[in-house]
């Protein structure tokens, strides 16, 4: 799973299929985004707040005969979305040359005629997820139907459901050492996503800790 780097192992059970690789570490670069994204981080699931982003698609997202959907300009899609926070847009810059830190997935989440688009915005180098978004094709453009800007966050498509993984910090946890994660599954209902269930996983505190020396006789 990109955006959630490997580190500590799970001490609990019950992780969903979309978050099989649940071991994670967040690097110090996350602190920059936490300060910028904290005020604007939110998830808006209701249809009343979903907005159409007209003219963003460079081509119709209808699947090609080979089964591969037409690609969209994900960077332009995010930057044109008025619901994306200023902090995320400001940090969305090329890491190398014209390579932007975005992961893009296509799949059927909302039951529409075209493939839905899931975009994860990451940090350069550390690949920490700072924003996850879902766009639904509508009238030649795309409508924003989901967003989460509570880093570290990463969204995936799992058998028609939207699975979002968020790391959890307890008081005293360093940025590089979260206590666990929440794995939340959303399903499209009527005209918006609703939460189906969530799983919390605690990370083991024993990983990376040297064993205590045996007392001398």
Residue pairs with C-beta under 8 A, 6 or more apart in sequence:
1 19
1 20
1 21
1 154
1 156
1 165
2 103
2 120
2 122
2 127
2 129
2 154
3 103
3 120
3 122
3 127
3 128
3 129
3 152
3 153
3 154
4 21
4 24
4 128
4 129
4 152
4 154
4 165
4 167
4 181
5 24
5 25
5 26
5 27
5 126
5 127
5 128
6 21
6 23
6 24
6 25
7 23
7 24
7 25
7 176
7 177
7 207
8 23
8 24
8 25
8 177
8 203
8 204
8 207
8 208
9 23
9 203
9 204
9 207
10 22
10 23
10 201
10 202
10 203
10 204
11 201
11 202
11 203
11 204
11 205
11 206
12 180
12 200
12 201
12 202
13 201
14 199
14 201
15 22
15 183
15 199
15 201
16 158
16 163
16 183
16 185
16 199
17 158
17 159
17 163
18 156
18 157
18 158
18 161
18 163
18 165
18 183
18 185
19 156
19 163
19 165
19 181
19 183
19 199
22 165
22 181
22 183
22 201
23 203
24 152
24 167
24 178
24 181
24 203
25 176
25 177
26 126
26 128
26 151
26 152
26 167
26 175
26 176
26 178
27 125
27 126
27 128
27 175
27 176
28 175
28 176
29 123
29 125
29 126
29 128
30 123
30 126
30 128
30 151
30 152
30 175
31 175
32 91
33 87
33 91
33 123
33 128
33 130
33 151
34 151
34 175
36 85
36 87
36 90
36 91
37 85
37 87
37 88
37 130
37 131
37 149
37 150
37 151
40 85
40 86
40 87
40 88
40 149
41 85
41 148
41 149
41 150
41 151
42 147
42 148
42 149
42 150
43 146
43 147
43 148
43 149
43 150
44 50
44 83
44 146
44 147
45 146
45 186
45 192
45 193
45 194
45 195
46 192
47 145
47 190
47 191
47 192
49 83
50 143
50 144
50 145
50 191
50 192
51 81
51 82
51 83
51 143
51 144
52 138
52 139
52 141
52 142
52 143
53 77
53 80
53 81
53 135
53 141
53 142
53 143
53 144
54 139
54 140
54 141
55 140
55 141
56 72
56 73
56 76
56 77
56 80
56 141
56 142
57 72
57 73
57 77
57 137
57 140
57 141
57 142
58 72
58 73
58 76
59 70
59 71
59 72
60 70
60 114
60 137
60 140
61 69
61 70
61 72
61 106
61 114
61 115
61 117
61 137
61 142
62 69
62 70
62 113
62 114
63 69
63 70
63 114
63 115
64 70
69 106
69 114
69 115
71 104
72 104
72 117
72 135
72 142
74 100
74 102
74 104
74 117
74 119
75 92
75 100
75 102
77 117
77 119
77 135
77 142
78 84
78 88
78 89
78 92
78 102
78 119
78 121
78 131
78 133
79 89
79 92
81 133
81 135
81 144
83 144
83 147
84 131
84 133
84 147
84 149
85 131
85 149
88 121
88 130
88 131
88 149
91 121
91 123
91 130
92 100
92 101
92 102
92 121
93 100
93 124
94 100
95 101
95 124
95 125
101 121
101 122
101 123
101 124
101 127
102 119
102 120
102 121
102 122
103 119
103 120
103 122
104 117
104 118
104 119
104 120
105 117
105 118
105 156
105 157
106 115
106 116
106 117
106 118
107 115
107 116
107 118
107 157
107 160
108 115
108 116
108 160
109 116
109 118
109 134
109 136
109 157
109 160
109 161
109 162
109 188
110 116
110 136
110 145
110 188
111 188
112 136
112 137
113 137
114 137
115 137
116 134
116 135
116 136
116 137
116 157
117 134
117 135
117 142
118 132
118 133
118 134
118 155
118 156
118 157
118 162
119 132
119 133
119 134
119 135
120 129
120 131
120 132
120 133
120 153
120 154
120 155
121 129
121 130
121 131
121 132
121 133
122 128
122 129
122 130
123 130
128 151
128 152
129 151
129 152
129 153
129 154
130 149
130 151
130 152
130 153
131 147
131 148
131 149
131 151
131 153
132 146
132 147
132 148
132 149
132 153
132 154
132 155
132 164
133 144
133 146
133 147
133 148
133 155
134 144
134 145
134 146
134 147
134 155
134 162
134 193
135 142
135 143
135 144
135 145
136 142
136 143
136 145
137 143
145 192
145 193
146 155
146 162
146 186
146 193
148 155
148 164
148 166
150 166
152 166
152 167
152 178
153 164
153 165
153 166
154 164
154 165
155 162
155 163
155 164
155 165
156 162
156 163
156 164
156 165
157 163
158 185
160 187
161 185
161 186
161 187
161 196
162 185
162 186
162 187
162 188
162 193
163 183
163 184
163 185
163 186
164 183
164 184
164 185
164 186
165 181
165 182
165 183
165 184
166 181
166 182
166 184
167 178
167 180
167 181
168 178
168 179
168 180
168 181
168 182
168 200
169 178
169 179
170 179
173 179
178 203
179 202
179 203
180 200
180 201
180 202
180 203
181 200
181 201
181 203
182 198
182 199
182 200
183 198
183 199
183 200
183 201
184 195
184 197
184 198
185 195
185 196
185 197
185 198
186 193
186 194
186 195
186 196
187 193
187 194
187 196
